[in-house]
């Protein structure tokens, strides 16, 4: 008796693009389908998995949220990803669809190659790769570098350094995609959104649908069921970091944790976080803390100087009312200065 392969959707995208928000939306509209989520983070302390566990949704049981922290999945497929997949598939009632949220620094292609491993290939197929794009950030030109133009400039003047690892990661993510979600388009005008759509279309090697979204709110029937079998289509997904072993380095990035004591007001904390985010090299700040007099935990998420806050769940009885934020940035961060700015 044969069994259909379990579809898996890889959700990639740069830091703060809205991947976790999109996953939460899919869980909220699962329609009774058994979903499992693998969340990968680039730090020792996971935040996104906590956000999903706090969602209080029928399709959001704690055992269905698997978090792999302190290591990019694209670098640790053998040690982390494959055993996790096998454990999910060996359950008495395995998931009907698996969502894999990569870290913001992950390259999708090495992860896609892992689906060719015999133990996984016979049981799972990559239904599709969804790249979530922070539309306002990209519209501001943060990842608009033309690799060919940069190569030409370097050939003309080898003394000038033009490398931009962030742009390369961004391009790897959209070039691996089967669907691109332009998130936060409500923060752009119509003309700017259309210009961005055209700009991205020029950078991808094949015809890929580009959809506008606000807070990842797209019909699951559009996001799931793509039947792309991406593991069989690797040649159509070029990467700046292609290598025989799929290896690449994350030496351009680092992360660290700053503890937070209970605060008096969210506004004061956000002001301090924005000051820290303005320091050189800081890409993302996210975490939780307690607000004096409030029974619920305050969650904060920031990319650049844009921060979002909300109360996500009640503090457990007897738990210490303190928290932390994870700071992610380019290598060489002034940790002392950033920690001082956050502490106020």
C-alpha positions as CSV (number, residue, x, y, z in Angstrom):
1,X,0.0,0.0,0.0
2,X,1.4,3.4,-1.0
3,X,1.0,6.6,0.9
4,X,1.2,10.1,-0.5
5,X,4.1,12.2,0.6
6,X,3.6,14.8,3.3
7,X,3.9,18.3,1.8
8,X,6.2,20.8,3.5
9,X,6.3,24.5,2.9
10,X,9.6,26.4,3.5
11,X,8.9,29.9,4.6
12,X,12.0,32.1,4.1
13,X,12.6,35.8,4.3
14,X,14.9,38.4,5.8
15,X,14.9,39.6,9.4
16,X,11.6,41.2,10.4
17,X,9.8,40.5,7.1
18,X,6.8,38.9,8.8
19,X,7.4,35.1,8.5
20,X,6.1,34.3,12.0
21,X,3.0,36.5,11.4
22,X,2.3,34.6,8.2
23,X,2.8,31.2,10.0
24,X,0.4,32.3,12.7
25,X,-2.1,33.3,10.1
26,X,-1.9,29.8,8.5
27,X,-2.4,28.2,11.9
28,X,-5.4,30.4,12.5
29,X,-7.0,29.3,9.3
30,X,-5.9,25.7,9.2
31,X,-9.5,24.5,8.6
32,X,-9.0,21.4,10.7
33,X,-5.9,20.3,8.9
34,X,-3.1,18.9,11.1
35,X,-0.2,21.3,10.8
36,X,3.2,21.1,12.4
37,X,5.7,23.9,12.5
38,X,9.5,23.8,12.6
39,X,10.9,27.2,13.7
40,X,14.6,28.0,13.3
41,X,16.3,30.9,14.9
42,X,19.7,32.4,14.7
43,X,20.2,32.8,18.4
44,X,20.6,30.7,21.5
45,X,17.2,31.9,22.8
46,X,14.2,31.5,20.6
47,X,11.5,34.1,20.3
48,X,9.4,33.1,17.3
49,X,8.5,29.7,18.7
50,X,7.3,31.4,21.9
51,X,5.1,33.8,19.8
52,X,3.5,30.8,18.1
53,X,3.0,28.8,21.3
54,X,1.2,31.9,22.8
55,X,-1.2,32.2,19.9
56,X,-4.0,30.3,21.7
57,X,-5.3,28.7,18.5
58,X,-6.9,25.2,18.0
59,X,-4.1,24.3,15.5
60,X,-1.4,25.6,17.7
61,X,-0.7,22.8,20.2
62,X,2.6,23.1,21.9
63,X,3.8,19.7,20.7
64,X,3.2,20.8,17.1
65,X,5.6,23.7,17.4
66,X,9.2,22.5,17.2
67,X,11.9,25.1,17.8
68,X,15.6,24.7,16.7
69,X,17.6,27.5,18.1
70,X,21.3,28.5,18.0
71,X,22.0,27.2,14.5
72,X,20.9,27.9,11.0
73,X,19.0,24.9,9.5
74,X,20.9,25.3,6.2
75,X,24.1,24.6,8.1
76,X,22.8,21.8,10.4
77,X,20.5,19.7,8.3
78,X,22.1,16.4,9.4
79,X,22.3,17.2,13.1
80,X,19.0,19.0,13.6
81,X,16.6,19.0,10.6
82,X,16.6,15.4,9.6
83,X,16.0,13.9,13.1
84,X,13.2,16.5,13.7
85,X,11.5,15.6,10.4
86,X,11.7,11.9,11.2
87,X,10.3,12.4,14.7
88,X,7.3,14.3,13.2
89,X,6.7,11.7,10.5
90,X,6.9,8.8,13.0
91,X,4.1,10.1,15.2
92,X,1.0,7.9,15.4
93,X,-0.9,10.7,13.7
94,X,1.7,12.5,11.6
95,X,1.1,16.1,10.4
96,X,-0.8,16.6,7.1
97,X,1.4,19.6,6.2
98,X,4.7,20.8,7.7
99,X,5.6,24.5,7.8
100,X,9.3,25.3,8.1
101,X,10.1,28.8,9.1
102,X,13.8,29.4,8.5
103,X,15.9,32.0,10.3
104,X,16.2,35.4,8.7
105,X,19.8,34.6,7.7
106,X,19.1,31.2,6.2
107,X,19.8,30.3,2.6
108,X,17.0,28.1,1.3
109,X,18.9,26.0,-1.2
110,X,21.0,23.9,1.2
111,X,17.8,23.1,3.1
112,X,16.1,22.1,-0.1
113,X,18.9,19.7,-0.9
114,X,18.2,17.9,2.4
115,X,14.9,16.8,1.1
116,X,16.8,14.6,-1.4
117,X,18.1,12.5,1.5
118,X,16.6,8.9,1.2
119,X,15.0,8.9,4.6
120,X,13.1,12.1,3.8
121,X,12.6,12.0,0.1
122,X,10.4,8.9,0.2
123,X,8.1,10.5,2.8
124,X,8.1,14.3,2.2
125,X,8.0,16.7,-0.7
126,X,8.6,20.4,-0.8
127,X,5.2,21.8,-1.7
128,X,6.7,25.2,-2.2
129,X,9.2,27.9,-1.0
130,X,7.5,31.1,0.1
131,X,9.8,34.2,0.4
132,X,8.4,36.9,2.6
133,X,9.7,40.4,1.7
134,X,9.7,43.4,4.0
135,X,8.3,45.7,1.3
136,X,9.1,49.1,2.9
137,X,12.7,48.0,3.7
138,X,13.4,46.8,0.2
139,X,11.7,49.9,-1.3
140,X,14.2,51.9,0.6
141,X,17.0,50.2,-1.3
142,X,18.5,48.1,1.4
143,X,18.9,45.1,-0.8
144,X,18.8,46.6,-4.3
145,X,22.4,45.8,-5.1
146,X,23.0,44.5,-8.6
147,X,25.6,41.6,-8.2
148,X,26.8,41.9,-11.9
149,X,27.3,45.7,-11.5
150,X,29.2,45.2,-8.3
151,X,31.4,42.6,-9.9
152,X,32.1,45.0,-12.7
153,X,33.0,47.8,-10.3
154,X,35.3,45.5,-8.3
155,X,37.0,44.4,-11.5
156,X,37.7,48.1,-12.3
157,X,38.9,49.0,-8.8
158,X,40.0,46.1,-6.7
159,X,40.8,48.4,-3.8
160,X,37.2,49.2,-3.2
161,X,35.1,46.8,-1.2
162,X,31.6,46.4,-2.6
163,X,30.5,43.1,-0.9
164,X,27.0,43.2,0.7
165,X,26.3,39.9,2.4
166,X,22.7,41.1,3.3
167,X,21.9,41.6,-0.4
168,X,23.2,38.2,-1.3
169,X,21.1,36.5,1.4
170,X,18.0,38.4,0.2
171,X,18.6,37.5,-3.5
172,X,19.2,33.8,-2.5
173,X,15.9,33.8,-0.8
174,X,13.8,35.3,-3.5
175,X,15.5,33.3,-6.3
176,X,14.7,30.0,-4.5
177,X,11.0,30.9,-4.1
178,X,7.9,29.5,-5.8
179,X,5.9,32.4,-4.4
180,X,7.0,35.9,-3.1
181,X,4.9,37.7,-0.6
182,X,5.4,41.5,-0.5
183,X,4.4,42.0,3.1
184,X,3.6,45.4,4.8
185,X,2.5,46.9,1.5
186,X,0.0,49.0,3.5
187,X,3.1,51.1,4.4
188,X,3.7,51.9,0.8
189,X,1.8,53.8,-1.8
190,X,0.4,52.0,-4.9
191,X,3.1,53.4,-7.2
192,X,5.9,52.4,-4.8
193,X,4.5,48.9,-4.4
194,X,4.2,48.4,-8.2
195,X,7.8,49.7,-8.7
196,X,9.0,47.2,-6.1
197,X,7.1,44.4,-7.7
198,X,8.8,45.2,-11.1
199,X,12.2,45.5,-9.5
200,X,11.9,42.1,-7.8
201,X,10.7,40.5,-11.1
202,X,13.9,41.6,-12.7
203,X,16.0,39.8,-10.1
204,X,14.3,36.3,-10.3
205,X,15.3,33.8,-12.9
206,X,11.8,32.5,-13.7
207,X,8.2,33.4,-13.7
208,X,7.2,33.6,-10.0
209,X,3.9,35.0,-8.6
210,X,4.5,38.1,-6.4
211,X,1.6,38.8,-4.1
212,X,1.0,41.9,-1.9
213,X,-0.1,41.3,1.7
214,X,-0.7,43.1,5.0
215,X,0.4,41.2,8.1
216,X,0.7,38.0,6.0
217,X,-3.1,37.8,5.5
218,X,-3.4,35.6,2.4
219,X,-5.8,32.7,1.8
220,X,-4.1,29.4,2.8
221,X,-5.3,27.9,-0.4
222,X,-3.0,30.4,-2.2
223,X,0.0,29.7,0.0
224,X,-0.4,25.9,0.4
225,X,-0.9,23.3,-2.3
226,X,1.6,24.6,-4.8
227,X,2.9,21.1,-5.6
228,X,6.3,22.5,-6.6
229,X,8.4,19.5,-5.7
230,X,11.2,22.0,-5.2
231,X,13.7,19.2,-4.2
232,X,13.6,18.1,-7.9
233,X,14.0,21.6,-9.3
234,X,17.2,22.9,-7.7
235,X,18.9,23.9,-10.9
236,X,16.2,26.5,-11.5
237,X,17.0,28.1,-8.1
238,X,20.4,29.8,-8.4
239,X,22.4,30.8,-5.3
240,X,25.3,33.1,-4.7
241,X,26.6,30.4,-2.3
242,X,26.3,27.3,-4.5
243,X,28.9,24.7,-3.6
244,X,29.2,20.9,-3.8
245,X,28.5,20.6,-0.1
246,X,26.0,23.4,0.1
247,X,28.2,25.1,2.7
248,X,28.2,28.8,3.5
249,X,29.3,31.0,6.3
250,X,27.3,33.2,8.8
251,X,30.5,35.0,10.0
252,X,28.9,38.2,8.8
253,X,26.3,38.1,11.5
254,X,26.1,37.6,15.3
255,X,23.5,37.7,18.0
256,X,23.4,38.2,21.8
257,X,20.8,38.5,24.6
258,X,20.1,41.5,26.8
259,X,18.1,40.8,30.0
260,X,15.2,43.1,30.8
261,X,13.8,43.8,34.2
262,X,10.1,44.7,34.7
263,X,9.3,48.1,33.2
264,X,6.9,50.9,34.1
265,X,5.7,51.7,30.6
266,X,6.0,50.2,27.1
267,X,6.7,53.6,25.5
268,X,9.9,54.1,27.5
269,X,11.2,50.7,26.5
270,X,10.4,51.3,22.8
271,X,12.3,54.6,22.9
272,X,15.3,52.8,24.4
273,X,15.1,50.0,21.8
274,X,14.9,52.4,19.0
275,X,18.0,54.1,20.3
276,X,19.8,50.8,20.3
277,X,18.5,49.9,16.8
278,X,20.0,53.1,15.5
279,X,23.5,52.0,16.5
280,X,25.8,50.7,13.7
281,X,25.2,47.1,12.5
282,X,22.0,46.4,14.4
283,X,19.4,44.6,12.2
284,X,16.8,43.2,14.5
285,X,15.7,43.3,18.1
286,X,12.9,41.1,19.5
287,X,11.8,39.7,22.8
288,X,9.5,39.9,25.9
289,X,9.3,41.6,29.2
290,X,6.8,42.4,32.0
291,X,5.1,45.7,32.5
292,X,4.4,46.7,36.1
293,X,0.7,46.4,36.9
294,X,-0.1,44.4,33.8
295,X,-0.9,40.6,34.1
296,X,0.1,39.9,30.5
297,X,3.5,39.6,29.0
298,X,4.6,42.4,26.6
299,X,6.1,41.1,23.3
300,X,8.2,43.5,21.2
301,X,9.5,43.0,17.6
302,X,11.6,45.5,15.7
303,X,13.4,45.8,12.4
304,X,15.3,49.0,11.7
305,X,13.6,51.7,13.7
306,X,10.1,50.2,13.2
307,X,8.8,48.4,16.3
308,X,5.6,46.6,17.1
309,X,4.3,45.7,20.5
310,X,1.5,43.6,21.9
311,X,0.5,41.7,25.0
312,X,0.6,38.1,24.1
313,X,-0.2,35.9,27.1
314,X,-0.7,35.9,30.9
315,X,2.4,35.5,33.1
316,X,2.3,32.0,34.7
317,X,1.7,32.1,38.4
318,X,4.9,32.2,40.4
319,X,7.1,33.0,37.3
320,X,9.7,35.7,37.5
321,X,8.4,38.9,35.9
322,X,11.5,39.6,33.8
323,X,12.4,39.0,30.2
324,X,15.0,39.6,27.5
325,X,15.5,40.8,24.0
326,X,17.7,39.1,21.3
327,X,19.8,41.5,19.3
328,X,20.8,40.4,15.8
329,X,23.3,42.3,13.6
330,X,26.4,42.3,11.6
331,X,29.6,41.0,13.1
332,X,31.4,43.6,15.2
333,X,28.5,44.9,17.2
334,X,29.3,47.2,20.1
335,X,27.6,45.0,22.6
336,X,28.3,47.3,25.5
337,X,26.9,50.4,23.8
338,X,23.8,48.5,22.6
339,X,23.2,47.0,26.1
340,X,23.6,50.4,27.7
341,X,21.1,52.0,25.3
342,X,18.5,49.2,26.0
343,X,19.1,49.6,29.8
344,X,18.6,53.4,29.5
